[in-house]
Amino acid sequence: MVEVGSHVRYVDQKGVERDALVQMVHTEMCVNLVFVSGDENRKDSYGRQVQHETSVSHRSQMTGVPGFYWYDPKEEKVKA
């Protein structure tokens, strides 16, 4: 079961995978995430900026899309 603070993998709209933390759980299959920006130029006084995504569905709920989903890294990876 996913909970606030859980480490997950986030796949963005371009299909790029990133490590993320769960920031809020809407349902067991829908969460808000926070992750470090993939853009090395997005920096502030704390280092690389963080980004947020809201209402991200679990990959089991997604069909026919290249990204914008999350999964537990302990799950067997299934190619989309």
C-alpha atoms as an extended CHARMM CRD file, in Angstrom:
* protein
*
        80  EXT
         1         1  MET       CA              0.0000000000        0.0000000000        0.0000000000  PROA      1               0.0000000000
         2         2  VAL       CA              1.3380000000        3.4150000000       -0.9520000000  PROA      2               0.0000000000
         3         3  GLU       CA              1.5550000000        6.1300000000        1.7010000000  PROA      3               0.0000000000
         4         4  VAL       CA              2.9720000000        9.6240000000        2.0990000000  PROA      4               0.0000000000
         5         5  GLY       CA              6.7590000000        9.4610000000        1.8620000000  PROA      5               0.0000000000
         6         6  SER       CA              6.8240000000        6.2430000000       -0.1840000000  PROA      6               0.0000000000
         7         7  HSD       CA              9.4890000000        6.0080000000       -2.8910000000  PROA      7               0.0000000000
         8         8  VAL       CA              7.9410000000        5.3780000000       -6.3110000000  PROA      8               0.0000000000
         9         9  ARG       CA              8.9660000000        5.6570000000       -9.9520000000  PROA      9               0.0000000000
        10        10  TYR       CA              7.2520000000        8.3830000000      -11.9540000000  PROA      10              0.0000000000
        11        11  VAL       CA              7.0610000000        8.1980000000      -15.7520000000  PROA      11              0.0000000000
        12        12  ASP       CA              6.4940000000       11.6610000000      -17.2110000000  PROA      12              0.0000000000
        13        13  GLN       CA              4.5110000000       12.5960000000      -20.3320000000  PROA      13              0.0000000000
        14        14  LYS       CA              7.5920000000       12.0000000000      -22.5180000000  PROA      14              0.0000000000
        15        15  GLY       CA              8.1830000000        8.5250000000      -21.0690000000  PROA      15              0.0000000000
        16        16  VAL       CA             11.1740000000        9.5890000000      -18.9170000000  PROA      16              0.0000000000
        17        17  GLU       CA             11.3730000000        7.6840000000      -15.6180000000  PROA      17              0.0000000000
        18        18  ARG       CA             12.2750000000        9.5080000000      -12.4180000000  PROA      18              0.0000000000
        19        19  ASP       CA             12.4960000000        8.6620000000       -8.7280000000  PROA      19              0.0000000000
        20        20  ALA       CA              9.7410000000       10.4200000000       -6.7870000000  PROA      20              0.0000000000
        21        21  LEU       CA              8.1920000000       10.6410000000       -3.3360000000  PROA      21              0.0000000000
        22        22  VAL       CA              4.4860000000       10.4410000000       -2.6240000000  PROA      22              0.0000000000
        23        23  GLN       CA              3.3340000000       13.7770000000       -1.2450000000  PROA      23              0.0000000000
        24        24  MET       CA             -0.3920000000       13.0120000000       -0.9340000000  PROA      24              0.0000000000
        25        25  VAL       CA             -2.5660000000        9.9440000000       -1.4420000000  PROA      25              0.0000000000
        26        26  HSD       CA             -5.9550000000       10.6050000000       -3.0270000000  PROA      26              0.0000000000
        27        27  THR       CA             -6.7460000000        6.9010000000       -3.4290000000  PROA      27              0.0000000000
        28        28  GLU       CA             -4.5810000000        3.7860000000       -3.5300000000  PROA      28              0.0000000000
        29        29  MET       CA             -4.1960000000        4.3530000000       -7.2820000000  PROA      29              0.0000000000
        30        30  CYS       CA             -3.9720000000        8.1880000000       -7.4430000000  PROA      30              0.0000000000
        31        31  VAL       CA             -1.2750000000       10.2910000000       -5.7680000000  PROA      31              0.0000000000
        32        32  ASN       CA              0.5500000000       13.6220000000       -5.8000000000  PROA      32              0.0000000000
        33        33  LEU       CA              4.3070000000       13.3640000000       -6.3420000000  PROA      33              0.0000000000
        34        34  VAL       CA              7.4290000000       15.4490000000       -5.8130000000  PROA      34              0.0000000000
        35        35  PHE       CA             10.7080000000       14.8160000000       -7.6520000000  PROA      35              0.0000000000
        36        36  VAL       CA             13.9940000000       16.5020000000       -8.5430000000  PROA      36              0.0000000000
        37        37  SER       CA             13.8760000000       18.3470000000      -11.8600000000  PROA      37              0.0000000000
        38        38  GLY       CA             15.5570000000       16.6260000000      -14.7750000000  PROA      38              0.0000000000
        39        39  ASP       CA             16.6250000000       20.0360000000      -16.1110000000  PROA      39              0.0000000000
        40        40  GLU       CA             20.1390000000       20.7410000000      -14.8010000000  PROA      40              0.0000000000
        41        41  ASN       CA             19.5830000000       24.4670000000      -15.4050000000  PROA      41              0.0000000000
        42        42  ARG       CA             16.6590000000       24.6320000000      -12.9430000000  PROA      42              0.0000000000
        43        43  LYS       CA             18.6260000000       25.5070000000       -9.8180000000  PROA      43              0.0000000000
        44        44  ASP       CA             18.0800000000       27.7060000000       -6.8190000000  PROA      44              0.0000000000
        45        45  SER       CA             20.0020000000       28.3340000000       -3.5990000000  PROA      45              0.0000000000
        46        46  TYR       CA             19.0980000000       24.8220000000       -2.3750000000  PROA      46              0.0000000000
        47        47  GLY       CA             20.3770000000       23.0430000000       -5.4900000000  PROA      47              0.0000000000
        48        48  ARG       CA             18.3360000000       21.4630000000       -8.2590000000  PROA      48              0.0000000000
        49        49  GLN       CA             14.7040000000       22.5300000000       -8.0320000000  PROA      49              0.0000000000
        50        50  VAL       CA             11.9370000000       20.1080000000       -7.2010000000  PROA      50              0.0000000000
        51        51  GLN       CA              8.8200000000       19.6670000000       -9.2900000000  PROA      51              0.0000000000
        52        52  HSD       CA              5.3470000000       18.4660000000       -8.3990000000  PROA      52              0.0000000000
        53        53  GLU       CA              2.7290000000       16.4750000000      -10.2730000000  PROA      53              0.0000000000
        54        54  THR       CA             -0.8140000000       16.0990000000       -9.0210000000  PROA      54              0.0000000000
        55        55  SER       CA             -3.4140000000       13.3870000000       -9.4980000000  PROA      55              0.0000000000
        56        56  VAL       CA             -1.0020000000       10.8910000000      -11.0460000000  PROA      56              0.0000000000
        57        57  SER       CA             -2.5890000000        7.4770000000      -11.6350000000  PROA      57              0.0000000000
        58        58  HSD       CA             -0.9290000000        4.1140000000      -11.0910000000  PROA      58              0.0000000000
        59        59  ARG       CA              0.2930000000        2.4950000000      -14.3030000000  PROA      59              0.0000000000
        60        60  SER       CA             -2.3200000000       -0.2540000000      -13.9660000000  PROA      60              0.0000000000
        61        61  GLN       CA             -4.9650000000        2.4260000000      -14.5910000000  PROA      61              0.0000000000
        62        62  MET       CA             -3.3260000000        3.7190000000      -17.7600000000  PROA      62              0.0000000000
        63        63  THR       CA             -3.7880000000        2.3270000000      -21.2620000000  PROA      63              0.0000000000
        64        64  GLY       CA             -2.3280000000        3.5470000000      -24.5200000000  PROA      64              0.0000000000
        65        65  VAL       CA             -0.3280000000        6.4430000000      -23.0870000000  PROA      65              0.0000000000
        66        66  PRO       CA              3.4770000000        6.7950000000      -22.9930000000  PROA      66              0.0000000000
        67        67  GLY       CA              3.5680000000        8.3120000000      -19.5050000000  PROA      67              0.0000000000
        68        68  PHE       CA              2.1050000000       10.3500000000      -16.6430000000  PROA      68              0.0000000000
        69        69  TYR       CA              1.8320000000        7.4190000000      -14.2530000000  PROA      69              0.0000000000
        70        70  TRP       CA              3.6300000000        5.9840000000      -11.2420000000  PROA      70              0.0000000000
        71        71  TYR       CA              4.5630000000        2.5200000000      -10.0340000000  PROA      71              0.0000000000
        72        72  ASP       CA              6.2420000000        0.9400000000       -7.0350000000  PROA      72              0.0000000000
        73        73  PRO       CA              9.8420000000        0.0510000000       -7.9890000000  PROA      73              0.0000000000
        74        74  LYS       CA              9.3460000000       -3.3190000000       -6.2770000000  PROA      74              0.0000000000
        75        75  GLU       CA              6.7160000000       -4.2100000000       -8.8810000000  PROA      75              0.0000000000
        76        76  GLU       CA              7.9090000000       -6.1700000000      -11.8720000000  PROA      76              0.0000000000
        77        77  LYS       CA              8.5840000000       -3.6890000000      -14.6580000000  PROA      77              0.0000000000
        78        78  VAL       CA              6.1750000000       -4.0840000000      -17.5450000000  PROA      78              0.0000000000
        79        79  LYS       CA              6.8590000000       -2.3150000000      -20.8260000000  PROA      79              0.0000000000
        80        80  ALA       CA              4.0580000000        0.0830000000      -21.7240000000  PROA      80              0.0000000000
